[in-house]
């Protein structure tokens, strides 16, 4: 019997550090699938994605392992690939197109969270109230993830938010916005779809070690992608917590499950939190199809839960679906 064919689809055809990480992930996923008995190839979506997808259809894959995080260098277009596969009836792993569109746009994501009564920091695309002018805000890209376009200088008083948004849009392109900065702890919570429902993995905290006074406890782009950077060398992931943290961990897990239900998520997801000085958690990001490289946060949590790579990827494959509603109009 011929082994099922599962191509690994990705978008890394540029030179950014985050794209090299995507290539590492694609090679790891492909090698693991082969170890599990699947036939596979790595397929890169280049400047002509339509041609790549048409070629995929002709190969009649059992499932496409979708690692696409952007299209033609733009995170705003990532869900277009999922939408095309839905229309072509190609089963693929992870989030459907509509969930990708809603969560990849940080503004759309935050609006939905706010409408559903879920805690997310205040935000603005321009001027903040005068009485909040001295509060710190973090200027972020609307569509790009992985802390793209972000460094310590992106943390400014709210009174300077509009000017910093304009400056970063001129420098990096795309759209930026300002989000209230939560000075406190940072957590990542991973979730996996199973036959028994959504499984929550052990929560992880990113610990900022030996940061000098005045240095913000945050990770910019270089901190995440340059192993020699201060942030990379001085942050650690931990899974062990004192008993008094248990109510907080349970609350964040509950919020993560609500996020899954609100966005009708599928496959595997990581939800990121900041926790303020009063112990209140705030949702700062929802990462559908998070990185599966061996050193990535989702895989670390999966290992902590007791998974090895093969059974984890097979579980993700079993949750693949071929269709979902159209996403035209999300932006």
C-alpha positions, 0 to 999 in steps of 0.5 A: 500500500502506498504511504499517504502523501503529506506535502509541507507548504511554507512561504519562506523565499526571502532572507529575513531571520524569521523566514530562516526559522520557517525553513528550519520548521519545514525541514523538521516537520517533513523529517518527522512525517517521513519517520512516521511513514508518510511520503512528503516534499517541502513546497515553497510558495514563491512569487507565483503562489497560484501555480504552486497551489495548482501543482499541489492539487495535481499531486492529490495529497492526503493532507497539506501541512500548512506552515504559511505565515505570509504571502509575497512577504505580507502577513496580511495575505497569509489567509489567502492561501488557506482560503484558496485551499478551501475552495480547491477542496484541499484538506490542510492542517491548522486554522481555517482561513477566517480564523487566520484573517481574524487573528492575524490582524491584531486590530480585528483580533482585539476588537473581537476580544473586546466585544466578547468581554475578554481582557485585551490591553487598550489600543489606538491607531492615533491620538490617545486621551490627554489624561493618559499622555504619560502612560506607556504604549507599545507601537506594533505592526497590525499584520506582521508577527514575530515582533517585526518592526519592534524594538525598545524604541517602540515603547513610548509615552502615549502622547507620542503614539501618533508620531511613533506610528507614523515614523514606523509606518514610514520606516517599515511600511504597512500599518502600525498601532499603539497598545497599552503596555502591560508592565509585568509577567509574560506567559504563553499557553498552548492548545491542541485539538483532540478527539476529546476536545481542546487540550491545554498544555502546561503554561509557560512563563518567559522570565527576564533574567538580569535585565538592568534597571530601566530596561523594559521586560519585552522582546523586540525583533532582534531579541527573538531572532538573533541568538547573540542579542541581549534579550535572547541570552537573558530570557528563559522559559519556565514551567514550574510555579509556586502554589500561589500561582495556580489560580492565575494559571487556571484563569489564563487556561480558561481564557485561552479556551474561551479564545478558542471558542470565540474564534472557532479555532482548529488544530493548534494554537498559542495564546500569549498573555501579559500579567499586570502588577495586580495579577490580572491577565491580558491577552496580547496575541493569538498565534494560530499555527504557531511554530513547530520547530524543536526549540519553539514554545509550542513544541516545548509545551507539548514535550512538557505535556508528554508528546514526542514530535511524531504523535503530535504531528499525527494528532495535528494531521487528524484534525485537518479540514478542507473547508470553512466560510469565505473570509472576504471583507476581513481586514 
